[in-house]
């Protein structure tokens, strides 16, 4: 994972330009398969890899997956405009708490029954988005002739068609079946699925440009689209800076004095890294295993992780897609450890970080992955 990089994807050129104009010195970056990204710097530090997916969940999913594996970002943000399903003011920003792929269903004699897939936003991103929204700094450059946009966190519905009616049968069905959704669009489900399978945190950020009520492509929509896109871009990049700033900062840690100011004794087996400005009254006993011995031990720990993943899958705590993706990341990590080069160990670390993202809800197992990452980093 590149701790100083966030990927931002958009569906439309209008949305792309709204993000790009806020980046410093964007430079072209061409993927081996032809996808053209631009990589620029945020004013507050950190990099953004910006890409254009085009409309639709399928193309967005493919390019999101491609961007994740190319840049191994701290997070992926999908940014653009959307239609409001209820009374969210035009120009306001909606950040998805979860995404409904609302076209899943079964047609029966008594009507269409919903069978949606749902992806929840990562807890950490949701908390960070709420913090950025509370501070209000992201919208300080709003022109004085317009009200400052606000941020709403809630569900977003993502389908396969442009929804532009409040009267159609489908519009009625969406409002009845997904009545808590704040906005509707066409890419969020694909991006959320790509993030889920890749273990990369994803945020969907949308500016409200219309009410999905027949006003698309009207004068009002043409006036509000650039405003909504600009507001979504401003919030998304403020969120990106905050997410990058969090990478590497201590979380749920105590300092080396302990809670009560007393001493702390740590005993560990394997690789241990010690970083301190000043240490006194302490004794360190260090023994360094040979590279071959350590690689063998890491391979054994990977095998143990694989067995635990299988048990969690059998117990129903991991769905089939997640289990397959997690196993694939373990394969990559194992190959990197086996090769034993500095570059291959970096590949192993990236794979394990993606694995940790995939199994984040299994706290104990995710912690073991974190320990393994530290061990691999400690190899010289």
Buried (B, 14 or more C-beta within 10 A) or exposed (E): BBBBBBBBBBBBEBBBBBBBEBBEEBEEBEBEEEBEBBBBBBEEEBBBBBBBBEBBBBBBBBBBBBBBBBBBBBBBBBBBBBBBBEEBEBBBBBBBBBBBBBBBBEEEEEEEEBEBBBBBBBEBBBEBBEEBBEEEEBBEEBEEEEEBBBBBBBBBBBBBEBBBBBEEEBBEBBBEBBEEBBBBBBBBBBBBBBBBBBBBBBBBBBBBBBBBBBBBEEEBBEEBBBBBBBBBBBBBBBBBBBBBBBBEEEEEEEEBEEEEEEEEEEEEEBBEEEEEEEEEEEEEEEEEEEEEEBBEBBBEBBEEBBEBBBEBBEEEBBEEEBBEBBBBBBEBBBEBBEEEEEEBBBBBBBBBBBBBBBBBEBEEBBEBBEEBBBBBEBBE
